[in-house]
Amino acid sequence: MSAESPSRPGSPLAAGDLIGGKYRLVREIGAGGMGVLWVAHNEALQLDVALKVVRAELRRRTGRAETAARLLREARVAASLGHPAIVRIVDF
């Protein structure tokens, strides 16, 4: 793993890291209760995307299966919406 993120000391993620074998982290956008949002580059499609990385402590607290189910529900709801001001879901 890479060194700590300069914007989030203690974070195991840093710009340049490859996530899921295809998303290269570019820069952190922000953070919330569930995780950290990054600008990432889809290496296969040569496309910049927003990528949410779930906090490890959330997975430990609620369990991996429950966290995955919650994120899938969120992704399905967001994918069903269509508006220029709403981010389009392209992967889960």
C-alpha positions as a Markdown table, in Angstrom:
| # | Residue | x | y | z |
|---|---|---|---|---|
| 1 | Met | 0.0 | 0.0 | 0.0 |
| 2 | Ser | 1.0 | 3.6 | -0.5 |
| 3 | Ala | 2.0 | 6.1 | 2.1 |
| 4 | Glu | -0.6 | 8.1 | 4.0 |
| 5 | Ser | -2.8 | 10.5 | 2.2 |
| 6 | Pro | -1.5 | 14.1 | 2.8 |
| 7 | Ser | -5.1 | 15.3 | 3.1 |
| 8 | Arg | -6.1 | 12.6 | 5.5 |
| 9 | Pro | -3.3 | 11.5 | 7.9 |
| 10 | Gly | -3.7 | 7.8 | 8.8 |
| 11 | Ser | -5.6 | 6.9 | 5.6 |
| 12 | Pro | -4.2 | 3.9 | 3.9 |
| 13 | Leu | -5.2 | 5.4 | 0.5 |
| 14 | Ala | -3.2 | 7.9 | -1.6 |
| 15 | Ala | -3.3 | 9.5 | -5.0 |
| 16 | Gly | -1.9 | 7.0 | -7.5 |
| 17 | Asp | -3.3 | 3.9 | -5.8 |
| 18 | Leu | -5.1 | 1.4 | -8.1 |
| 19 | Ile | -8.5 | 0.3 | -6.7 |
| 20 | Gly | -10.3 | -2.8 | -8.1 |
| 21 | Gly | -7.7 | -3.3 | -10.8 |
| 22 | Lys | -9.0 | -0.4 | -12.8 |
| 23 | Tyr | -9.6 | 2.9 | -10.9 |
| 24 | Arg | -6.5 | 5.0 | -10.3 |
| 25 | Leu | -7.0 | 7.5 | -7.4 |
| 26 | Val | -6.4 | 11.1 | -8.5 |
| 27 | Arg | -7.4 | 13.3 | -5.6 |
| 28 | Glu | -9.7 | 13.2 | -2.6 |
| 29 | Ile | -12.9 | 15.2 | -3.0 |
| 30 | Gly | -14.4 | 14.9 | 0.5 |
| 31 | Ala | -15.5 | 12.6 | 3.3 |
| 32 | Gly | -18.6 | 11.7 | 5.1 |
| 33 | Gly | -20.0 | 9.1 | 7.5 |
| 34 | Met | -19.8 | 6.2 | 5.2 |
| 35 | Gly | -16.5 | 6.8 | 3.4 |
| 36 | Val | -14.2 | 9.0 | 1.3 |
| 37 | Leu | -15.0 | 10.3 | -2.2 |
| 38 | Trp | -12.2 | 10.4 | -4.7 |
| 39 | Val | -11.8 | 11.6 | -8.3 |
| 40 | Ala | -10.5 | 8.4 | -9.9 |
| 41 | His | -9.5 | 7.5 | -13.5 |
| 42 | Asn | -10.9 | 4.4 | -15.1 |
| 43 | Glu | -7.8 | 3.1 | -16.7 |
| 44 | Ala | -9.7 | 0.8 | -19.2 |
| 45 | Leu | -12.1 | 3.5 | -20.4 |
| 46 | Gln | -9.8 | 6.5 | -20.0 |
| 47 | Leu | -12.6 | 8.3 | -18.1 |
| 48 | Asp | -12.5 | 10.3 | -14.9 |
| 49 | Val | -15.2 | 9.2 | -12.3 |
| 50 | Ala | -16.2 | 9.8 | -8.7 |
| 51 | Leu | -15.3 | 6.8 | -6.5 |
| 52 | Lys | -16.7 | 6.2 | -3.0 |
| 53 | Val | -14.4 | 4.2 | -0.8 |
| 54 | Val | -16.2 | 2.8 | 2.3 |
| 55 | Arg | -14.5 | 3.3 | 5.7 |
| 56 | Ala | -13.1 | 0.1 | 7.1 |
| 57 | Glu | -14.5 | 0.9 | 10.6 |
| 58 | Leu | -18.0 | 0.9 | 9.0 |
| 59 | Arg | -17.5 | -2.5 | 7.6 |
| 60 | Arg | -16.3 | -3.8 | 11.0 |
| 61 | Arg | -19.1 | -2.2 | 12.9 |
| 62 | Thr | -22.0 | -3.2 | 10.7 |
| 63 | Gly | -20.6 | -6.3 | 9.0 |
| 64 | Arg | -19.4 | -6.7 | 5.4 |
| 65 | Ala | -22.6 | -8.2 | 4.1 |
| 66 | Glu | -24.8 | -5.5 | 5.6 |
| 67 | Thr | -22.5 | -2.8 | 4.3 |
| 68 | Ala | -22.5 | -4.3 | 0.8 |
| 69 | Ala | -26.3 | -4.5 | 0.9 |
| 70 | Arg | -26.7 | -0.9 | 2.0 |
| 71 | Leu | -24.3 | 0.3 | -0.8 |
| 72 | Leu | -26.2 | -1.8 | -3.4 |
| 73 | Arg | -29.5 | -0.2 | -2.3 |
| 74 | Glu | -27.9 | 3.3 | -2.5 |
| 75 | Ala | -26.5 | 2.5 | -6.0 |
| 76 | Arg | -29.8 | 1.1 | -7.3 |
| 77 | Val | -31.7 | 4.2 | -6.2 |
| 78 | Ala | -29.1 | 6.6 | -7.6 |
| 79 | Ala | -29.0 | 4.6 | -10.9 |
| 80 | Ser | -32.8 | 4.9 | -11.2 |
| 81 | Leu | -32.7 | 8.7 | -11.2 |
| 82 | Gly | -31.9 | 10.8 | -14.2 |
| 83 | His | -31.0 | 14.5 | -13.9 |
| 84 | Pro | -27.9 | 16.6 | -15.0 |
| 85 | Ala | -27.2 | 17.4 | -11.3 |
| 86 | Ile | -27.2 | 13.8 | -10.2 |
| 87 | Val | -24.1 | 11.6 | -10.6 |
| 88 | Arg | -24.7 | 8.7 | -12.9 |
| 89 | Ile | -23.8 | 5.2 | -11.4 |
| 90 | Val | -21.6 | 3.2 | -13.8 |
| 91 | Asp | -20.2 | 0.5 | -11.6 |
| 92 | Phe | -20.7 | -1.1 | -8.2 |
